[in-house]
């Protein structure tokens, strides 16, 4: 854990504040000591200029203005107190005009504000403003998603994450209602994704995400975000969808990967990423390691930045979202401390196994994940009894 201080300690802050106060006081004293006459001359000229409009409506300031014009800046009787009193006396004339100006501006703001400041600014308005700079938000702008129950059977792309009981009821129950070890293992194995046969054999959205992570690992963050934005804009709109979102995973055109393919022709970007992926047998576990590598090289890469991937490939997003931040000096699979949910438990176990032995494992290693789910269901059944 990083123990580096995020800011000055309280006692250090007091020292800083004290230093600033002393510096300002010293500078003010020095300016008055060395430039007294010039300061007085400037203040007197300013007050004379401010009294000029007052002569148009009142004679109360004529005598004061004559005193200002005939004052000698070198007179030792003119000090900071006298200048302050002069500014106070002149300022009394400007109080009513200032109040009138503020009331006029308040009326304009209340009745004739510009349209961009008068319209309702709710969550969707905030999303529209942010989407101008963060294109990964755009797939959600045309959709009006709301809180809905997960679908029966296979979850929809944007459904809430299934907890262990919901997952078991969908994938690991016999017709008699008993826990199915075979069903659990089969569903957990599907979390690994297709076999990894290299970058060129992957689906367009996988190639794009692979290139995004490779660019991020190469510390080309702006280029990575541009590529991620291109993928987001390729997601089909959803104006006709309900609050539950699309019923099936959406597809993106193959052309979305053209820019990714161009970046992957650079051996300095593609080489490290492809060597890392070669140690994995499945697509999602390969991308999991690449995400850890990117975070280790370039810092935070929040899952919220690629949340739209759920619309295209929910299992891929679940696998990537299950990873925590790597701990410096620790193996990725041991330091990714975030507890995985049932929809990513199989991917996490198989990924950890491949990371541990350092080579691809083609037999799905999901036994511990199945046991963990069985234990969670047993605990829930006991609690219900």
C-alpha positions in Angstrom: 0.0 0.0 0.0 1.3 3.4 -0.9 2.0 5.4 2.3 3.1 8.5 0.6 1.6 11.6 2.1 -1.3 13.2 0.1 -0.6 16.7 1.5 1.1 18.7 4.2 0.6 17.7 7.9 -1.4 20.2 10.0 1.8 21.6 11.6 3.4 22.0 8.2 0.3 23.8 7.0 0.5 26.3 9.9 4.2 26.9 9.0 3.2 27.6 5.4 0.4 29.9 6.4 2.6 31.7 8.8 5.3 32.1 6.2 2.8 33.5 3.7 1.5 36.0 6.3 5.0 37.2 7.2 5.9 37.5 3.5 2.8 39.6 2.7 3.3 41.8 5.8 7.0 42.3 5.0 6.3 43.1 1.4 3.6 45.6 2.3 5.9 47.3 4.9 8.8 47.4 2.4 6.5 48.8 -0.3 5.3 51.6 2.0 8.8 52.3 3.3 10.4 52.7 -0.1 7.4 53.9 -2.2 5.3 55.8 0.2 4.9 59.0 -1.9 4.1 57.0 -5.1 1.4 54.9 -3.2 -0.2 58.1 -1.8 -0.2 59.8 -5.2 -1.9 56.8 -6.8 -4.5 56.5 -4.1 -5.3 60.2 -4.2 -5.6 60.1 -8.0 -7.9 57.1 -7.9 -10.2 58.7 -5.3 -10.3 62.0 -7.4 -11.4 60.0 -10.4 -14.1 58.2 -8.3 -15.5 61.5 -7.0 -16.0 62.9 -10.5 -19.4 61.2 -11.1 -20.5 62.3 -7.7 -20.2 66.0 -8.6 -23.0 65.5 -11.2 -25.6 64.7 -8.5 -24.3 66.3 -5.3 -22.0 69.0 -4.0 -21.1 67.0 -0.9 -17.8 65.9 -2.3 -16.5 69.3 -3.7 -14.6 70.2 -0.5 -13.1 66.7 -0.2 -12.1 66.7 -3.8 -10.3 70.1 -3.4 -8.4 68.7 -0.4 -7.4 65.7 -2.4 -6.2 67.8 -5.4 -4.1 70.1 -3.1 -2.7 67.4 -0.8 1.0 67.0 -0.7 2.0 63.2 -0.8 5.1 64.0 1.2 3.1 65.3 4.1 4.0 63.0 7.1 0.4 63.4 8.4 -0.9 61.4 5.5 -0.7 57.7 6.5 -2.6 54.5 5.9 -5.3 55.5 8.3 -6.0 58.7 6.4 -6.1 56.9 3.1 -8.4 54.2 4.5 -10.8 57.0 5.7 -10.7 58.7 2.4 -11.6 55.5 0.5 -14.4 54.9 3.0 -15.9 58.3 2.5 -15.8 58.1 -1.3 -17.1 54.6 -1.2 -20.3 55.6 0.5 -21.4 57.4 -2.7 -20.9 54.2 -4.7 -22.9 51.9 -2.4 -26.2 52.7 -3.9 -25.1 52.5 -7.6 -23.4 49.1 -6.7 -26.6 47.8 -5.1 -28.7 49.0 -8.1 -26.3 47.2 -10.5 -26.5 44.0 -8.5 -30.3 44.1 -8.4 -30.3 44.7 -12.2 -28.0 41.7 -12.8 -30.1 39.5 -10.5 -33.2 40.4 -12.4 -31.5 39.7 -15.7 -30.3 36.3 -14.5 -33.8 35.4 -13.2 -35.8 36.5 -16.2 -33.4 36.6 -19.2 -30.7 34.1 -18.6 -29.2 32.4 -21.6 -30.9 29.2 -22.7 -27.9 27.0 -21.9 -28.2 28.0 -18.3 -32.0 27.9 -18.0 -32.6 24.3 -19.3 -33.0 21.4 -16.9 -29.7 19.8 -16.2 -30.3 16.3 -14.9 -28.2 13.2 -15.0 -28.7 12.8 -18.8 -27.8 16.4 -19.3 -24.6 15.8 -17.4 -23.9 12.8 -19.5 -24.4 14.7 -22.7 -22.0 17.4 -21.6 -19.4 14.8 -20.6 -19.8 12.8 -23.8 -18.3 15.8 -25.7 -15.0 15.0 -24.1 -15.4 11.4 -23.0 -16.8 9.5 -26.0 -17.1 6.2 -24.0 -20.3 7.5 -22.5 -22.1 7.8 -25.9 -23.5 4.2 -26.0 -25.6 5.1 -23.0 -26.9 8.4 -24.2 -29.5 6.8 -26.5 -30.6 4.4 -23.9 -32.9 5.0 -20.9 -31.7 2.3 -18.6 -33.5 1.7 -15.3 -33.5 -0.7 -12.4 -34.9 -4.0 -13.6 -34.7 -7.6 -12.3 -32.2 -9.8 -14.1 -33.6 -11.9 -16.9 -34.4 -15.5 -16.4 -31.8 -17.7 -17.8 -28.9 -16.0 -19.5 -28.6 -12.4 -18.2 -29.0 -9.6 -20.6 -25.9 -7.5 -21.5 -26.6 -4.7 -19.0 -28.4 -6.7 -16.3 -27.2 -6.3 -12.7 -24.4 -8.6 -11.6 -25.8 -11.9 -10.4 -25.1 -12.9 -6.8 -24.2 -16.6 -6.1 -27.8 -17.7 -5.5 -29.1 -16.1 -8.7 -26.2 -17.6 -10.7 -26.8 -21.1 -9.3 -30.5 -21.0 -10.0 -29.7 -20.2 -13.7 -26.8 -22.4 -14.4 -26.2 -25.0 -11.6 -29.6 -26.5 -10.6 -31.0 -29.9 -11.6 -34.7 -30.1 -12.4 -35.2 -31.3 -8.9 -33.6 -28.2 -7.5 -30.3 -29.7 -6.4 -26.9 -28.2 -7.0 -25.4 -29.4 -10.3 -21.6 -29.7 -10.2 -21.5 -30.4 -13.9 -23.7 -27.4 -14.7 -21.6 -25.1 -12.5 -18.3 -26.3 -14.1 -19.8 -25.8 -17.6 -21.0 -22.3 -16.9 -17.7 -21.4 -15.1 -15.7 -22.7 -18.1 -17.7 -20.4 -20.5 -16.4 -17.4 -18.5 -13.0 -18.0 -20.1 -14.1 -17.0 -23.5 -12.9 -18.4 -26.8 -9.5 -20.1 -27.2 -6.8 -17.5 -27.8 -5.3 -18.1 -31.2 -3.5 -14.8 -31.6 -4.4 -11.2 -32.2 -5.4 -11.6 -35.9 -7.8 -14.5 -35.1 -9.8 -12.5 -32.5 -13.1 -10.8 -32.9 -13.1 -7.1 -33.9 -14.1 -5.8 -30.5 -11.5 -8.0 -28.8 -8.8 -6.8 -31.2 -9.7 -3.2 -30.4 -9.6 -3.8 -26.6 -6.3 -5.6 -27.0 -4.8 -2.6 -28.9 -6.3 -0.2 -26.3 -4.6 -2.0 -23.5 -1.4 -2.4 -25.5 -1.3 1.4 -26.1 -2.1 2.1 -22.5 0.8 -0.2 -21.4 3.0 1.7 -23.9 2.0 4.9 -22.0 0.2 6.3 -25.0 -2.9 7.2 -23.0 -4.4 9.7 -25.4 -4.1 7.3 -28.4 -5.6 4.5 -26.3 -8.6 6.7 -25.3 -9.1 7.7 -28.9 -9.3 4.1 -29.9 -11.6 3.2 -27.1 -13.9 6.1 -28.1 -14.0 4.8 -31.7 -15.2 1.4 -30.3 -17.8 3.1 -28.2 -19.2 5.1 -31.1 -19.5 1.9 -33.1 -22.0 0.4 -30.7 -25.5 0.5 -32.2 -27.9 3.1 -30.7 -30.7 1.9 -28.5 -33.6 4.4 -28.8 -36.1 1.6 -29.1 -34.9 -0.4 -26.1 -36.6 -0.5 -22.8 -35.1 0.2 -19.4 -33.5 -3.3 -19.4 -31.3 -2.5 -22.4 -30.7 -4.9 -25.3 -32.0 -8.4 -25.0 -28.8 -9.9 -26.7 -25.2 -8.8 -27.1 -24.8 -6.2 -29.7 -22.3 -6.5 -32.6 -20.0 -3.9 -34.0 -18.7 -3.7 -37.6 -15.4 -5.3 -38.4 -14.2 -1.9 -39.6 -13.9 -0.8 -36.0 -10.7 -2.8 -35.7 -8.9 -1.1 -38.7 -7.3 1.5 -36.5 -6.4 -1.1 -33.9 -4.8 -3.3 -36.6 -2.7 -0.3 -37.7 -1.4 0.3 -34.2 -0.6 -3.4 -33.7 1.8 -3.3 -36.7 4.2 -1.4 -34.5 6.4 -4.0 -32.8 7.1 -1.8 -29.8 3.4 -1.8 -29.0 2.3 -5.2 -30.2 5.4 -7.2 -29.1 5.1 -7.0 -25.3 1.3 -7.4 -25.4 1.4 -10.5 -27.7 4.2 -12.1 -25.6 2.1 -11.6 -22.5 -1.1 -13.0 -24.2 0.8 -16.1 -25.4 1.0 -17.4 -21.9 -2.8 -17.8 -21.8 -5.0 -20.4 -23.5 -8.2 -18.3 -23.5 -9.1 -14.8 -24.8 -10.5 -13.3 -21.6 -7.6 -14.5 -19.4 -5.2 -13.1 -21.9 -6.9 -9.7 -21.7 -7.0 -9.9 -17.9 -3.2 -10.1 -17.8 -2.8 -7.3 -20.4 -5.1 -5.1 -18.3 -2.9 -5.7 -15.2 0.2 -5.0 -17.3 -1.3 -1.7 -18.5 -2.2 -0.6 -15.0 1.2 -1.5 -13.7 2.8 0.5 -16.5 0.5 3.5 -16.7 -1.6 3.7 -13.6 -5.3 3.8 -13.1 -7.5 2.4 -15.9 -11.0 2.5 -14.4 -13.5 -0.1 -15.5 -16.0 2.7 -15.9 -14.0 3.9 -18.9 -15.0 0.7 -20.8 -18.3 -0.1 -19.1 -20.0 0.0 -22.6 -18.2 -3.2 -23.4 -21.0 -4.9 -21.5 -23.3 -4.1 -24.4 -21.0 -6.1 -26.8 -19.5 -8.8 -24.6 -20.8 -9.1 -21.0 -18.5 -12.0 -19.9 -15.4 -10.1 -21.1 -16.4 -7.0 -19.1 -17.1 -9.1 -16.0 -13.7 -10.7 -16.2 -11.9 -7.4 -16.6 -14.0 -5.7 -14.0 -13.2 -8.4 -11.4 -9.5 -7.3 -11.3 -8.2 -4.9 -8.6 -5.2 -2.7 -8.9 -1.8 -4.5 -8.9 0.2 -4.2 -5.8 3.9 -3.2 -6.5 6.2 -6.1 -6.0 3.5 -8.7 -5.9 2.3 -11.1 -8.6 -0.8 -9.8 -10.3 -3.0 -12.8 -9.5 -2.1 -12.5 -5.8 -2.4 -8.8 -5.5 -5.6 -8.3 -7.4 -7.5 -8.4 -4.1 -11.0 -7.4 -5.3 -13.3 -10.4 -4.6 -14.7 -11.7 -7.9 -18.4 -12.2 -8.2 -20.0 -15.5 -9.5 -20.0 -14.3 -13.1 -16.2 -13.9 -13.1 -15.2 -16.6 -10.6 -14.2 -19.2 -13.2 -12.2 -16.7 -15.2 -10.3 -15.5 -12.1 -9.4 -19.0 -11.0 -8.2 -20.1 -14.4 -6.3 -16.9 -14.9 -4.6 -17.3 -11.5 -3.6 -20.8 -12.5 -2.0 -19.7 -15.7 -0.2 -16.9 -14.0 1.1 -19.2 -11.4 2.6 -21.8 -13.8 3.5 -19.3 -16.6 2.1 -21.1 -19.6 -1.3 -21.7 -21.3 -3.7 -24.2 -19.6 -6.3 -25.6 -22.0 -8.3 -27.6 -19.5 -10.6 -25.1 -17.6 -9.4 -24.9 -14.0 -12.6 -24.0 -12.3 -12.8 -26.6 -9.5 -12.2 -24.2 -6.6 -14.7 -21.8 -8.1 -17.3 -24.5 -8.2 -16.6 -25.4 -4.6 -16.8 -21.8 -3.5 -20.2 -21.4 -5.2 -21.5 -24.6 -3.6 -20.3 -23.5 -0.2 -22.0 -20.1 -0.7 -25.3 -21.7 -1.7 -25.1 -24.1 1.3 -24.5 -21.2 3.7 -27.5 -19.3 2.2 -29.7 -22.4 2.6 -28.6 -22.8 6.2 -29.3 -19.1 6.9 -32.8 -19.5 5.3 -33.6 -22.5 7.5 
